[in-house]
Amino acid sequence: KGILIGNYKDEANFVFFQVVDTPGILDRPMENRNSIEQQAILALNLIASLVLFVIDPTLTSGYTIDHQIRLYQEIKEKFADPKNITMKIIINKIDMATEEEINHVITTMKLEDHDYLLVNAKDGKNTEKIVQYVINHFKENQFLR
């Protein structure tokens, strides 16, 4: 329903970064997007250096895999490539998704193992891998020291 901003702190290792959680952006023309969706796009455009794109392989979100992939491609083309913003795919709801649904996403998007993370946000399964990925990404790109 809105943009959420949080901070991650690991004081022992001097790791600090800000997280901006944007609401889902529907795959429709810009002029048809509501103000919350437009704020999310503005956040991507102005402050993002890494985008974690969450995909629901179970279709419980109400959007098909093809719909979600089109949106991913639009965001990647408009924001990631021109501005050197890295995108990482998070395949969520692995507790509900069948192996076939997960493999469909991986196959359709032609993903390699390093392109995505499998998580279940509801119970926190593998979410520590997201945090570790973000930390490693920023260290490799010298955002964190």
C-alpha positions in Angstrom: 0.0 0.0 0.0 3.0 2.3 0.3 6.8 2.5 0.3 8.5 1.1 3.4 12.0 2.2 4.4 14.2 0.3 6.8 17.8 0.1 7.7 20.0 -3.0 8.1 22.8 -2.7 10.7 25.5 -5.2 11.5 27.6 -3.0 13.7 30.1 -5.8 14.5 31.1 -5.9 10.8 30.4 -2.2 10.0 27.7 -3.1 7.5 24.9 -0.6 7.1 22.5 -0.1 4.3 19.0 1.1 3.6 16.2 -1.0 2.2 13.3 0.5 0.3 10.4 -2.0 0.0 8.1 -0.8 -2.8 4.6 -2.1 -3.3 4.0 -4.3 -6.3 4.0 -2.5 -9.6 1.3 -3.6 -12.0 2.2 -4.4 -15.6 0.3 -1.6 -17.3 1.1 1.7 -19.0 2.6 4.5 -16.8 -0.5 6.7 -17.3 -2.7 4.0 -15.9 -0.6 3.4 -12.8 -1.9 4.8 -9.4 0.1 7.2 -7.2 1.6 4.3 -5.1 2.9 2.5 -8.2 4.3 5.8 -9.5 6.1 6.4 -6.2 7.6 2.9 -6.5 8.9 3.7 -10.0 10.3 7.0 -8.8 12.2 5.1 -6.0 13.6 2.7 -8.6 14.6 5.5 -10.8 16.2 7.8 -8.2 17.7 5.7 -5.4 18.0 2.1 -6.4 21.4 0.4 -6.8 20.1 -3.1 -6.4 16.6 -4.4 -7.2 15.4 -7.6 -5.7 12.5 -8.7 -7.9 10.1 -11.1 -6.2 8.2 -13.7 -8.3 5.3 -15.7 -7.1 5.4 -19.0 -9.0 2.1 -20.2 -7.4 -0.1 -17.6 -9.1 -1.7 -16.8 -5.7 -0.8 -13.2 -6.4 -3.4 -13.1 -9.2 -0.7 -12.6 -11.9 0.5 -15.2 -14.3 4.2 -16.1 -14.6 4.2 -14.4 -18.1 2.7 -11.3 -16.6 5.4 -11.2 -13.9 8.2 -11.9 -16.3 7.0 -9.0 -18.6 7.1 -6.6 -15.7 10.6 -7.9 -14.7 11.8 -7.3 -18.3 10.2 -3.8 -18.4 11.9 -2.8 -15.1 15.2 -4.3 -16.2 15.2 -2.4 -19.5 14.1 0.9 -18.0 16.0 0.9 -14.8 18.7 -1.7 -14.4 20.6 -1.7 -17.7 20.9 2.0 -18.4 21.9 2.9 -14.8 24.0 -0.2 -14.0 21.5 -1.3 -11.4 21.8 -5.0 -10.6 18.7 -7.1 -10.5 18.3 -10.4 -8.5 15.3 -12.6 -8.8 13.7 -13.9 -5.6 11.4 -16.8 -6.2 9.1 -16.7 -3.1 6.5 -19.1 -1.7 8.6 -22.2 -2.1 6.5 -23.8 0.7 3.4 -23.6 -1.6 5.0 -23.9 -5.1 5.4 -27.2 -6.8 8.7 -28.2 -8.3 7.0 -27.9 -11.7 6.0 -24.2 -11.0 9.5 -23.3 -9.8 11.1 -25.0 -12.8 8.7 -23.2 -15.1 10.0 -19.8 -13.8 13.6 -20.9 -14.1 13.2 -22.3 -17.6 11.0 -19.5 -19.0 13.4 -16.9 -17.7 16.4 -18.9 -18.7 17.9 -18.5 -15.3 21.3 -19.8 -14.1 21.7 -20.8 -10.5 23.4 -17.5 -9.6 20.5 -15.5 -11.1 18.0 -16.3 -8.3 17.3 -17.2 -4.7 14.5 -19.6 -3.5 12.8 -18.3 -0.4 9.8 -18.6 1.7 9.2 -15.2 3.3 6.3 -16.4 5.4 8.5 -18.6 7.6 11.9 -17.0 6.9 13.3 -19.9 5.0 16.5 -18.8 3.1 15.8 -15.2 3.8 19.3 -15.0 5.4 20.6 -15.7 1.9 19.0 -12.5 0.6 20.8 -10.5 3.3 24.1 -12.2 2.6 23.7 -11.6 -1.2 23.0 -7.9 -0.6 26.1 -7.6 1.7 28.3 -9.4 -0.8 26.9 -7.4 -3.7 27.7 -4.1 -2.0 31.2 -5.2 -0.8 32.1 -6.3 -4.3 30.9 -3.0 -5.7 32.7 -1.1 -2.9 29.6 0.4 -1.5 30.4 -1.2 1.9 33.8 -1.2 3.5 
